[in-house]
Amino acid sequence: MNPRIESLEKMLGGPRDGALLRFSLGNEYLKAGDPAAAGNCFRAAVDRDPAYSAAWKALGKALAEAGDAPGARSAYERGIAVAEARGDVQAAKEMKVFLKRLEKAA
């Protein structure tokens, strides 16, 4: 197993477990080519912090890579709403582009 993933997984359930840890672990799973595991981590990140726009964007990407277009679409739509509410213009813009690509591919 990837040592970075192993190290992050050891922190799960501990005092440092939170949205950022789950987001970081999800990114490592994406790099390792496991979008399904990454999606679970990103979903856990947004469960812990529903206003985490970067985690919504990453969740959409992971779900799209895992072949779950409806799930990815939903994550991007929710992420766009969250990002716009927070004034995170760049993240909203990026997710709108990814959403358009998904819709074109459908």
C-alpha positions as CSV (number, residue, x, y, z in Angstrom):
1,M,0.0,0.0,0.0
2,N,1.0,3.6,-0.6
3,P,2.8,4.9,2.5
4,R,1.1,8.3,2.3
5,I,-2.3,6.6,2.3
6,E,-1.3,4.4,5.1
7,S,-0.1,7.4,7.2
8,L,-3.3,9.3,6.6
9,E,-5.5,6.3,7.4
10,K,-3.8,5.9,10.7
11,M,-5.1,9.3,11.7
12,L,-8.8,8.4,10.9
13,G,-10.9,8.4,14.0
14,G,-8.3,10.4,16.0
15,P,-8.2,14.0,17.2
16,R,-7.1,15.2,13.8
17,D,-9.8,13.5,11.8
18,G,-11.9,16.0,10.0
19,A,-12.8,17.4,6.6
20,L,-9.2,18.3,5.7
21,L,-7.8,14.8,6.6
22,R,-10.6,13.1,4.5
23,F,-9.9,15.5,1.6
24,S,-6.2,14.8,1.7
25,L,-6.8,11.1,1.9
26,G,-9.2,11.3,-1.1
27,N,-6.6,13.1,-3.1
28,E,-4.0,10.4,-2.4
29,Y,-6.5,7.7,-3.5
30,L,-7.2,9.7,-6.7
31,K,-3.4,9.8,-7.4
32,A,-3.2,6.1,-6.7
33,G,-5.9,5.4,-9.3
34,D,-8.7,4.4,-7.0
35,P,-11.6,6.9,-7.7
36,A,-14.1,4.8,-5.7
37,A,-12.1,5.0,-2.5
38,A,-11.4,8.7,-3.2
39,G,-15.1,9.4,-3.6
40,N,-15.8,7.8,-0.2
41,C,-13.2,10.1,1.4
42,F,-14.5,13.2,-0.4
43,R,-18.1,12.3,0.6
44,A,-16.9,12.0,4.2
45,A,-15.2,15.4,3.9
46,V,-18.4,17.2,2.8
47,D,-20.4,15.3,5.4
48,R,-18.1,16.9,8.0
49,D,-18.0,20.3,6.3
50,P,-20.8,20.9,3.8
51,A,-19.3,24.3,2.8
52,Y,-16.0,22.8,1.7
53,S,-16.2,23.7,-2.0
54,A,-12.8,22.1,-2.9
55,A,-14.1,18.8,-1.5
56,W,-17.3,19.1,-3.6
57,K,-15.2,19.7,-6.7
58,A,-13.0,16.7,-5.9
59,L,-16.0,14.5,-5.2
60,G,-17.4,15.3,-8.6
61,K,-14.1,14.4,-10.2
62,A,-13.8,11.1,-8.3
63,L,-17.4,10.1,-9.2
64,A,-16.9,11.0,-12.8
65,E,-13.7,8.9,-12.9
66,A,-15.5,6.0,-11.3
67,G,-18.2,6.2,-14.0
68,D,-20.9,7.6,-11.8
69,A,-22.0,10.5,-14.1
70,P,-25.3,11.2,-12.2
71,G,-23.4,11.3,-8.9
72,A,-20.7,13.6,-10.3
73,R,-23.4,15.9,-11.8
74,S,-25.1,16.1,-8.4
75,A,-21.8,16.8,-6.6
76,Y,-20.8,19.5,-9.0
77,E,-24.3,21.2,-8.7
78,R,-24.1,21.1,-5.0
79,G,-20.5,22.3,-5.0
80,I,-21.4,25.2,-7.4
81,A,-24.1,26.4,-5.0
82,V,-21.8,26.1,-2.0
83,A,-18.9,27.9,-3.8
84,E,-21.2,30.7,-5.0
85,A,-22.7,31.1,-1.5
86,R,-19.1,31.4,-0.1
87,G,-17.9,33.8,-2.8
88,D,-15.5,31.2,-4.0
89,V,-15.8,32.3,-7.6
90,Q,-12.9,30.3,-9.1
91,A,-14.1,26.9,-7.7
92,A,-17.6,27.6,-8.9
93,K,-16.3,28.5,-12.4
94,E,-14.2,25.3,-12.5
95,M,-17.1,23.1,-11.5
96,K,-19.4,24.7,-14.1
97,V,-16.8,23.8,-16.8
98,F,-16.6,20.2,-15.4
99,L,-20.4,20.0,-15.3
100,K,-20.6,21.1,-19.0
101,R,-18.1,18.5,-20.0
102,L,-20.1,15.8,-18.2
103,E,-23.3,16.9,-19.9
104,K,-21.6,17.0,-23.4
105,A,-20.3,13.4,-22.8
106,A,-23.7,12.1,-21.8
